[in-house]
């Protein structure tokens, strides 16, 4: 009987410990600093774009030839995940992309997503030739070879002004200035 009480107490303590850790992680993951708007600000204003471009090109140079590579596992619409043997530089991990993909046309996609908000950057190798007349690099060129893309450009004709404001001020515009839908 006494052993049962001890076991029950241990199980209860473990469950409480797991619940506390889960609540803590939930708070961290849902912090306002991790909202899609704040992540966009971080990507556009607080990231060293030259280092990001260099890191992306480094991955492309060490990765497989995308035109002849047969990826194993899931394939995303934008390409295939960077193979395990290819190191991903720290600057890329800092922006916390949801996927680091090599496109079959030979460029790198750092894909960010938050619910309906899909955005990120595309890194093109030097001398990249577009595969066709209708090819789009992205929505906004940050540096030659580094392009920002965002699904909101499709829904909001004035979104470029919002991005200008973010880059100019280093913060997301006030809610009364713009539509905050993803």
GROMACS elastic network, one bead per residue, 0.5 to 0.9 nm:
[ bonds ]
;  ai    aj funct       b0    kb
    1     4     6  0.51914   500
    1     5     6  0.66358   500
    1     6     6  0.89451   500
    2     5     6  0.52252   500
    2     6     6  0.64310   500
    2     7     6  0.87333   500
    3     6     6  0.51198   500
    3     7     6  0.61518   500
    3     8     6  0.85487   500
    4     7     6  0.50513   500
    4     8     6  0.60100   500
    4     9     6  0.85253   500
    5     8     6  0.50167   500
    5     9     6  0.61024   500
    5    10     6  0.85811   500
    6     9     6  0.51121   500
    6    10     6  0.62127   500
    6    11     6  0.86599   500
    7    10     6  0.50765   500
    7    11     6  0.61688   500
    7    12     6  0.85516   500
    8    11     6  0.51293   500
    8    12     6  0.60971   500
    8    13     6  0.85849   500
    9    12     6  0.50408   500
    9    13     6  0.60937   500
    9    14     6  0.85878   500
   10    13     6  0.50971   500
   10    14     6  0.61686   500
   10    15     6  0.85969   500
   11    14     6  0.51294   500
   11    15     6  0.61636   500
   11    16     6  0.86302   500
   12    15     6  0.51009   500
   12    16     6  0.61470   500
   12    17     6  0.85287   500
   13    16     6  0.51084   500
   13    17     6  0.60502   500
   13    18     6  0.85796   500
   14    17     6  0.50236   500
   14    18     6  0.61373   500
   14    19     6  0.85574   500
   15    18     6  0.51196   500
   15    19     6  0.61039   500
   15    20     6  0.86286   500
   16    19     6  0.50281   500
   16    20     6  0.61429   500
   16    21     6  0.86241   500
   17    20     6  0.51969   500
   17    21     6  0.62446   500
   17    22     6  0.85487   500
   18    21     6  0.51562   500
   18    22     6  0.60030   500
   18    23     6  0.85687   500
   19    22     6  0.50117   500
   19    23     6  0.60950   500
   19    24     6  0.85353   500
   20    23     6  0.51710   500
   20    24     6  0.61387   500
   20    25     6  0.86388   500
   21    24     6  0.50704   500
   21    25     6  0.61613   500
   21    26     6  0.85338   500
   22    25     6  0.51771   500
   22    26     6  0.60844   500
   22    27     6  0.86475   500
   23    26     6  0.50088   500
   23    27     6  0.62200   500
   23    28     6  0.87028   500
   24    27     6  0.51828   500
   24    28     6  0.63330   500
   24    29     6  0.86973   500
   25    28     6  0.50563   500
   25    29     6  0.60374   500
   25    30     6  0.84616   500
   26    29     6  0.51907   500
   26    30     6  0.60443   500
   26    31     6  0.84674   500
   27    30     6  0.52722   500
   27    31     6  0.59964   500
   28    31     6  0.53249   500
   28    34     6  0.84615   500
   29    32     6  0.88972   500
   29    34     6  0.69425   500
   30    33     6  0.82349   500
   30    34     6  0.65795   500
   30    35     6  0.74884   500
   31    34     6  0.55216   500
   31    35     6  0.71170   500
   32    35     6  0.52907   500
   32    36     6  0.89807   500
   32    38     6  0.74753   500
   33    36     6  0.87061   500
   33    37     6  0.85740   500
   33    38     6  0.56287   500
   33    39     6  0.73882   500
   34    37     6  0.80049   500
   34    38     6  0.59997   500
   34    39     6  0.60005   500
   35    38     6  0.52449   500
   35    39     6  0.61567   500
   35    40     6  0.85716   500
   35   114     6  0.78783   500
   36    39     6  0.50971   500
   36    40     6  0.61245   500
   36    41     6  0.86678   500
   36   112     6  0.87751   500
   36   113     6  0.78025   500
   36   114     6  0.59985   500
   36   115     6  0.88893   500
   36   117     6  0.70325   500
   36   182     6  0.77914   500
   37    40     6  0.51262   500
   37    41     6  0.63203   500
   37    42     6  0.87069   500
   37   171     6  0.86695   500
   37   172     6  0.63420   500
   37   180     6  0.85298   500
   37   182     6  0.86151   500
   38    42     6  0.61318   500
   38    43     6  0.85396   500
   38   171     6  0.76588   500
   38   172     6  0.70134   500
   39    43     6  0.60786   500
   39    44     6  0.85278   500
   39    95     6  0.77105   500
   39    96     6  0.88329   500
   39   112     6  0.87068   500
   40    43     6  0.50309   500
   40    44     6  0.59889   500
   40    45     6  0.82490   500
   40   119     6  0.81259   500
   40   120     6  0.82658   500
   40   166     6  0.86737   500
   40   172     6  0.83799   500
   41    44     6  0.51755   500
   41    45     6  0.55665   500
   41    46     6  0.70735   500
   41   166     6  0.65040   500
   41   167     6  0.77051   500
   41   170     6  0.64765   500
   41   171     6  0.59328   500
   41   172     6  0.65381   500
   42    45     6  0.54592   500
   42    47     6  0.62661   500
   42    95     6  0.74295   500
   42   170     6  0.83988   500
   42   171     6  0.87187   500
   43    46     6  0.61251   500
   43    47     6  0.54321   500
   43    48     6  0.87575   500
   43    49     6  0.86567   500
   43    95     6  0.65304   500
   43   120     6  0.80343   500
   43   121     6  0.86940   500
   44    47     6  0.64689   500
   44    48     6  0.89613   500
   44    49     6  0.83216   500
   44   142     6  0.83460   500
   44   148     6  0.83370   500
   44   163     6  0.84525   500
   44   166     6  0.76902   500
   44   167     6  0.64655   500
   44   170     6  0.82167   500
   45    48     6  0.81700   500
   45    49     6  0.89569   500
   45   166     6  0.76097   500
   45   167     6  0.58563   500
   45   168     6  0.86355   500
   45   169     6  0.88228   500
   45   170     6  0.57003   500
   45   171     6  0.82190   500
   46    49     6  0.88467   500
   46   170     6  0.79330   500
   47    50     6  0.87910   500
   47    51     6  0.83945   500
   47    52     6  0.75706   500
   47    91     6  0.81303   500
   47    94     6  0.88352   500
   47    95     6  0.77479   500
   48    51     6  0.54810   500
   48    52     6  0.62146   500
   48    53     6  0.87191   500
   48    91     6  0.83191   500
   49    53     6  0.59991   500
   49    54     6  0.84809   500
   49   142     6  0.73641   500
   49   143     6  0.72884   500
   49   146     6  0.77592   500
   50    53     6  0.51341   500
   50    54     6  0.61879   500
   50    55     6  0.85883   500
   50   143     6  0.75703   500
   50   146     6  0.86723   500
   51    55     6  0.59919   500
   51    56     6  0.84821   500
   51    91     6  0.73704   500
   52    55     6  0.50819   500
   52    56     6  0.60861   500
   52    57     6  0.85680   500
   52    89     6  0.88352   500
   52    91     6  0.63625   500
   52    92     6  0.67212   500
   52   123     6  0.84386   500
   52   146     6  0.84037   500
   53    56     6  0.51594   500
   53    57     6  0.61799   500
   53    58     6  0.85323   500
   53   122     6  0.89489   500
   53   123     6  0.61526   500
   53   124     6  0.82351   500
   53   143     6  0.81369   500
   53   145     6  0.72254   500
   53   146     6  0.60934   500
   54    57     6  0.51823   500
   54    58     6  0.61102   500
   54    59     6  0.87842   500
   54   123     6  0.88723   500
   55    59     6  0.63972   500
   55    60     6  0.87530   500
   55    88     6  0.77856   500
   55    89     6  0.60621   500
   55    90     6  0.86477   500
   55    91     6  0.74378   500
   55    92     6  0.74053   500
   56    59     6  0.51815   500
   56    60     6  0.63543   500
   56    61     6  0.87205   500
   56    88     6  0.84064   500
   56    89     6  0.82810   500
   56    92     6  0.80004   500
   56   107     6  0.87412   500
   56   108     6  0.65257   500
   56   109     6  0.86925   500
   56   110     6  0.87688   500
   56   122     6  0.86151   500
   56   123     6  0.58478   500
   56   124     6  0.80504   500
   56   125     6  0.84309   500
   57    61     6  0.60914   500
   57    62     6  0.86230   500
   57   107     6  0.85204   500
   57   108     6  0.79109   500
   57   123     6  0.68638   500
   57   124     6  0.71611   500
   57   125     6  0.58404   500
   57   126     6  0.82197   500
   58    61     6  0.51035   500
   58    62     6  0.62741   500
   58    63     6  0.84423   500
   58    88     6  0.87447   500
   58    89     6  0.85831   500
   59    62     6  0.52006   500
   59    63     6  0.57587   500
   59    82     6  0.80954   500
   59    86     6  0.67119   500
   59    87     6  0.71291   500
   59    88     6  0.67055   500
   59    89     6  0.81791   500
   59   102     6  0.89330   500
   59   108     6  0.80645   500
   60    63     6  0.50968   500
   60    64     6  0.76571   500
   60    65     6  0.84718   500
   60   102     6  0.75708   500
   60   106     6  0.77212   500
   60   107     6  0.71793   500
   60   108     6  0.68674   500
   60   123     6  0.88428   500
   60   124     6  0.86407   500
   60   125     6  0.72341   500
   61    64     6  0.80261   500
   61    65     6  0.88627   500
   61   125     6  0.84071   500
   62    86     6  0.63001   500
   62    87     6  0.83587   500
   63    66     6  0.81696   500
   63    82     6  0.71229   500
   63    83     6  0.72029   500
   63    85     6  0.84000   500
   63    86     6  0.60594   500
   63   102     6  0.83032   500
   64    67     6  0.86698   500
   64    68     6  0.79587   500
   64    69     6  0.62682   500
   64    82     6  0.87071   500
   64    83     6  0.80724   500
   64    86     6  0.89699   500
   64   102     6  0.89119   500
   65    68     6  0.56216   500
   65    69     6  0.58441   500
   65   104     6  0.85514   500
   65   106     6  0.75106   500
   66    69     6  0.50850   500
   66    70     6  0.81406   500
   66    79     6  0.87261   500
   66    80     6  0.87279   500
   66   102     6  0.69723   500
   66   103     6  0.68377   500
   66   105     6  0.67879   500
   66   106     6  0.57661   500
   66   107     6  0.86961   500
   67    70     6  0.86701   500
   67   104     6  0.56883   500
   67   105     6  0.68339   500
   67   106     6  0.73366   500
   68   104     6  0.87449   500
   69   104     6  0.85100   500
   71    74     6  0.80114   500
   71    75     6  0.75171   500
   71    80     6  0.65405   500
   71    81     6  0.81091   500
   71    83     6  0.81571   500
   72    75     6  0.81541   500
   72    80     6  0.86435   500
   72    83     6  0.89894   500
   73    80     6  0.85875   500
   73    81     6  0.88229   500
   74    80     6  0.72605   500
   74    81     6  0.80582   500
   75    78     6  0.81012   500
   75    79     6  0.61076   500
   75    81     6  0.73213   500
   76    79     6  0.51659   500
   76    80     6  0.58092   500
   76    81     6  0.78282   500
   76   101     6  0.78963   500
   77    80     6  0.81975   500
   77   103     6  0.86693   500
   78   101     6  0.68575   500
   78   102     6  0.75771   500
   78   103     6  0.55856   500
   78   104     6  0.79579   500
   78   109     6  0.71401   500
   78   111     6  0.87720   500
   79   101     6  0.55210   500
   79   102     6  0.52603   500
   79   104     6  0.57298   500
   79   105     6  0.85598   500
   79   108     6  0.85429   500
   79   109     6  0.80293   500
   80    83     6  0.83691   500
   80   100     6  0.82389   500
   80   101     6  0.51301   500
   80   102     6  0.54398   500
   80   103     6  0.64947   500
   80   104     6  0.77602   500
   81    84     6  0.86581   500
   81    99     6  0.70244   500
   81   100     6  0.58466   500
   81   102     6  0.62483   500
   81   103     6  0.88677   500
   82    85     6  0.83764   500
   82    86     6  0.67240   500
   82    87     6  0.87258   500
   82    88     6  0.84055   500
   82    99     6  0.88593   500
   82   100     6  0.62002   500
   82   101     6  0.56038   500
   82   102     6  0.61169   500
   82   108     6  0.89510   500
   83    86     6  0.57901   500
   83    87     6  0.87407   500
   84    87     6  0.74572   500
   88    91     6  0.84906   500
   88    92     6  0.68160   500
   88    93     6  0.73945   500
   88   100     6  0.87141   500
   89    92     6  0.57345   500
   89    93     6  0.68868   500
   90    93     6  0.50246   500
   90    94     6  0.61909   500
   91    94     6  0.51088   500
   91    95     6  0.68736   500
   92    95     6  0.56367   500
   92    96     6  0.68594   500
   92    97     6  0.73625   500
   92   100     6  0.86285   500
   92   110     6  0.80032   500
   93    96     6  0.50602   500
   93    97     6  0.69679   500
   94    97     6  0.82977   500
   95   112     6  0.88301   500
   96    99     6  0.86540   500
   96   110     6  0.89554   500
   96   112     6  0.76780   500
   97   100     6  0.66695   500
   97   110     6  0.57596   500
   97   111     6  0.55027   500
   97   113     6  0.78646   500
   97   120     6  0.77577   500
   98   110     6  0.76050   500
   98   111     6  0.57470   500
   98   112     6  0.51652   500
   98   113     6  0.64776   500
   99   109     6  0.77481   500
   99   110     6  0.60395   500
   99   111     6  0.51282   500
   99   112     6  0.69785   500
   99   113     6  0.88746   500
  100   108     6  0.72127   500
  100   109     6  0.58697   500
  100   111     6  0.63751   500
  101   107     6  0.84868   500
  101   108     6  0.57358   500
  101   109     6  0.50455   500
  101   110     6  0.65375   500
  101   111     6  0.76195   500
  102   105     6  0.82662   500
  102   106     6  0.66577   500
  102   107     6  0.59051   500
  102   109     6  0.62425   500
  102   110     6  0.89860   500
  103   106     6  0.54460   500
  103   107     6  0.53422   500
  103   108     6  0.59789   500
  103   109     6  0.69098   500
  104   107     6  0.75282   500
  105   130     6  0.81913   500
  105   131     6  0.69882   500
  106   124     6  0.74764   500
  106   125     6  0.75441   500
  106   128     6  0.79576   500
  107   122     6  0.68671   500
  107   123     6  0.57670   500
  107   125     6  0.64039   500
  107   128     6  0.81742   500
  108   121     6  0.83211   500
  108   122     6  0.55670   500
  108   124     6  0.65013   500
  108   125     6  0.84379   500
  109   120     6  0.73527   500
  109   121     6  0.60389   500
  109   123     6  0.64393   500
  109   124     6  0.89344   500
  110   119     6  0.86083   500
  110   120     6  0.55248   500
  110   121     6  0.53202   500
  110   122     6  0.62400   500
  110   123     6  0.80389   500
  111   118     6  0.73868   500
  111   119     6  0.62399   500
  111   121     6  0.67966   500
  111   122     6  0.83198   500
  112   117     6  0.80887   500
  112   118     6  0.59708   500
  112   119     6  0.52607   500
  112   120     6  0.51196   500
  112   121     6  0.84260   500
  113   116     6  0.72305   500
  113   117     6  0.54869   500
  113   119     6  0.62397   500
  113   120     6  0.80161   500
  114   117     6  0.50195   500
  114   118     6  0.66426   500
  114   119     6  0.87727   500
  114   182     6  0.82995   500
  115   118     6  0.77806   500
  115   182     6  0.79829   500
  116   151     6  0.86557   500
  116   182     6  0.59474   500
  117   150     6  0.77126   500
  117   151     6  0.67236   500
  117   152     6  0.75218   500
  117   181     6  0.87063   500
  118   149     6  0.83008   500
  118   150     6  0.59515   500
  118   151     6  0.56183   500
  118   152     6  0.81019   500
  118   182     6  0.83426   500
  119   148     6  0.74852   500
  119   149     6  0.53684   500
  119   151     6  0.62540   500
  119   152     6  0.83783   500
  120   147     6  0.84611   500
  120   148     6  0.58309   500
  120   149     6  0.55604   500
  120   150     6  0.66244   500
  121   138     6  0.78702   500
  121   146     6  0.67448   500
  121   147     6  0.54143   500
  121   149     6  0.59231   500
  121   150     6  0.86946   500
  122   137     6  0.76131   500
  122   138     6  0.72151   500
  122   145     6  0.79435   500
  122   146     6  0.57976   500
  122   147     6  0.51849   500
  122   148     6  0.64704   500
  122   149     6  0.75607   500
  123   145     6  0.57819   500
  123   147     6  0.66667   500
  124   127     6  0.83082   500
  124   128     6  0.62819   500
  124   137     6  0.86753   500
  124   144     6  0.86066   500
  124   146     6  0.64443   500
  124   147     6  0.82860   500
  125   128     6  0.55568   500
  125   145     6  0.67667   500
  126   145     6  0.70602   500
  128   145     6  0.84024   500
  129   132     6  0.86817   500
  130   133     6  0.74800   500
  130   134     6  0.87316   500
  130   135     6  0.61469   500
  130   136     6  0.82598   500
  130   137     6  0.82164   500
  131   134     6  0.85076   500
  131   135     6  0.66452   500
  132   135     6  0.54649   500
  133   136     6  0.87614   500
  136   139     6  0.78654   500
  137   140     6  0.83732   500
  137   141     6  0.83021   500
  137   145     6  0.89334   500
  137   146     6  0.88685   500
  137   147     6  0.65760   500
  137   148     6  0.86477   500
  137   149     6  0.83766   500
  138   141     6  0.72318   500
  138   146     6  0.88442   500
  138   147     6  0.53657   500
  138   148     6  0.57323   500
  138   150     6  0.80398   500
  139   147     6  0.69292   500
  139   148     6  0.58912   500
  139   150     6  0.69025   500
  139   153     6  0.73102   500
  139   160     6  0.86911   500
  140   146     6  0.87480   500
  140   147     6  0.55868   500
  140   148     6  0.51320   500
  140   149     6  0.65758   500
  140   150     6  0.89601   500
  140   160     6  0.83249   500
  141   144     6  0.67408   500
  141   145     6  0.76974   500
  141   146     6  0.61112   500
  141   148     6  0.62227   500
  141   149     6  0.89145   500
  142   145     6  0.81220   500
  142   146     6  0.56142   500
  142   147     6  0.55334   500
  142   148     6  0.66255   500
  143   146     6  0.50362   500
  143   147     6  0.69973   500
  144   147     6  0.78344   500
  149   152     6  0.88631   500
  149   153     6  0.81416   500
  150   153     6  0.59652   500
  150   154     6  0.81245   500
  151   154     6  0.56915   500
  151   155     6  0.73090   500
  151   182     6  0.84204   500
  152   155     6  0.52304   500
  152   156     6  0.58372   500
  152   157     6  0.86544   500
  152   159     6  0.68709   500
  152   181     6  0.88000   500
  152   182     6  0.68432   500
  153   156     6  0.53449   500
  153   157     6  0.63984   500
  153   158     6  0.79017   500
  153   159     6  0.56730   500
  153   160     6  0.72669   500
  154   157     6  0.71070   500
  154   159     6  0.87736   500
  155   159     6  0.84104   500
  156   159     6  0.52845   500
  156   160     6  0.85653   500
  156   179     6  0.89260   500
  157   160     6  0.74954   500
  158   161     6  0.56623   500
  158   162     6  0.69771   500
  159   163     6  0.63584   500
  159   164     6  0.86159   500
  159   178     6  0.89765   500
  160   163     6  0.50486   500
  160   164     6  0.61682   500
  160   165     6  0.86414   500
  161   165     6  0.61645   500
  161   166     6  0.86197   500
  162   165     6  0.50586   500
  162   166     6  0.62549   500
  162   167     6  0.87123   500
  162   172     6  0.82231   500
  162   173     6  0.72860   500
  162   178     6  0.75951   500
  163   167     6  0.61778   500
  163   168     6  0.84882   500
  163   172     6  0.87009   500
  164   167     6  0.52162   500
  164   168     6  0.60329   500
  164   169     6  0.85787   500
  165   168     6  0.50400   500
  165   169     6  0.59578   500
  165   170     6  0.78233   500
  165   171     6  0.79170   500
  165   172     6  0.77016   500
  165   173     6  0.68937   500
  166   169     6  0.54295   500
  166   170     6  0.51977   500
  166   171     6  0.52163   500
  166   172     6  0.54736   500
  166   173     6  0.67332   500
  167   170     6  0.53551   500
  167   171     6  0.75863   500
  168   171     6  0.82774   500
  169   172     6  0.80007   500
  169   173     6  0.84096   500
  171   174     6  0.88778   500
  172   175     6  0.86467   500
  173   176     6  0.82674   500
  173   177     6  0.63407   500
  173   178     6  0.69707   500
  174   177     6  0.54157   500
  174   178     6  0.70444   500
  175   178     6  0.56835   500
  175   179     6  0.68848   500
  175   180     6  0.65705   500
  176   179     6  0.76603   500
  179   182     6  0.86993   500
